[in-house]
Amino acid sequence: MEKDTGTILRQQPLGEHGLIITWCTARHGIIRTAARLARKPGSELSGQVDLFHECELLYRPATQGDLHTLSSVNLISPRLALRSQLTRLRLASYMARLLLATVEAGAPDAAWHKLLSGALDYVATSEPRRAVLLHFEKRVAELHGLFTPEQLPHHVLLRHFQHLPAGRSELLEALPS
């Protein structure tokens, strides 16, 4: 069994009652876990696993492939304030999608979890602004070793990864400067 701390980046249905949960973890980077009964009424995971929740997780590593089996979670922070305002939720979603698009799954680097957790906590407690999105992109470019002061971080990321998450332009327009 592996124990880690992670933030939920994405959830996908798995059968009638299950979920595939994608995490950004402190020790193992981006991982995917199967939670077989997460959507079943009365499940011990009910209310524990939701987008952007920070949890302590216990899982059994996969013997084949990259889909691990989630055994239990302990909710650390639900970050409910992210749901209090649409622009907060959109900014948090963009950050999660940017990491999913640029960070290799299973790369054990605590810096990604630290960056995401800090950014989500900041967005949850502060007014979302363009500068927050731009700073997050800059930090992603820096952590990848791609940042240069002469170029805009999103241009560097776009050139290197071939795309950025959809809706970036609309989000920038919606965010106050």
ChimeraX attribute file (.defattr): number of C-alpha atoms within 10 A of each C-alpha:
attribute: neighborCount
match mode: 1-to-1
recipient: residues
	/A:1	9
	/A:2	13
	/A:3	16
	/A:4	16
	/A:5	20
	/A:6	29
	/A:7	29
	/A:8	21
	/A:9	25
	/A:10	19
	/A:11	18
	/A:12	11
	/A:13	15
	/A:14	16
	/A:15	11
	/A:16	11
	/A:17	14
	/A:18	17
	/A:19	21
	/A:20	21
	/A:21	26
	/A:22	22
	/A:23	29
	/A:24	33
	/A:25	30
	/A:26	19
	/A:27	19
	/A:28	20
	/A:29	21
	/A:30	25
	/A:31	21
	/A:32	22
	/A:33	22
	/A:34	22
	/A:35	22
	/A:36	20
	/A:37	18
	/A:38	24
	/A:39	20
	/A:40	13
	/A:41	10
	/A:42	10
	/A:43	13
	/A:44	14
	/A:45	21
	/A:46	13
	/A:47	13
	/A:48	19
	/A:49	23
	/A:50	19
	/A:51	23
	/A:52	27
	/A:53	22
	/A:54	26
	/A:55	23
	/A:56	17
	/A:57	20
	/A:58	17
	/A:59	18
	/A:60	16
	/A:61	15
	/A:62	12
	/A:63	8
	/A:64	7
	/A:65	7
	/A:66	13
	/A:67	17
	/A:68	20
	/A:69	19
	/A:70	23
	/A:71	17
	/A:72	17
	/A:73	20
	/A:74	14
	/A:75	18
	/A:76	14
	/A:77	14
	/A:78	17
	/A:79	18
	/A:80	12
	/A:81	15
	/A:82	25
	/A:83	15
	/A:84	11
	/A:85	12
	/A:86	12
	/A:87	20
	/A:88	22
	/A:89	21
	/A:90	19
	/A:91	25
	/A:92	25
	/A:93	18
	/A:94	19
	/A:95	22
	/A:96	22
	/A:97	16
	/A:98	20
	/A:99	21
	/A:100	18
	/A:101	15
	/A:102	19
	/A:103	17
	/A:104	12
	/A:105	18
	/A:106	15
	/A:107	14
	/A:108	17
	/A:109	17
	/A:110	14
	/A:111	15
	/A:112	22
	/A:113	23
	/A:114	14
	/A:115	15
	/A:116	23
	/A:117	20
	/A:118	12
	/A:119	18
	/A:120	25
	/A:121	16
	/A:122	14
	/A:123	22
	/A:124	20
	/A:125	12
	/A:126	13
	/A:127	13
	/A:128	24
	/A:129	18
	/A:130	16
	/A:131	13
	/A:132	18
	/A:133	21
	/A:134	15
	/A:135	13
	/A:136	19
	/A:137	22
	/A:138	21
	/A:139	17
	/A:140	25
	/A:141	21
	/A:142	13
	/A:143	15
	/A:144	12
	/A:145	9
	/A:146	15
	/A:147	20
	/A:148	12
	/A:149	7
	/A:150	6
	/A:151	10
	/A:152	14
	/A:153	22
	/A:154	19
	/A:155	16
	/A:156	17
	/A:157	21
	/A:158	13
	/A:159	11
	/A:160	12
	/A:161	11
	/A:162	11
	/A:163	14
	/A:164	18
	/A:165	17
	/A:166	11
	/A:167	10
	/A:168	16
	/A:169	9
	/A:170	9
	/A:171	17
	/A:172	17
	/A:173	10
	/A:174	16
	/A:175	18
	/A:176	12
	/A:177	10
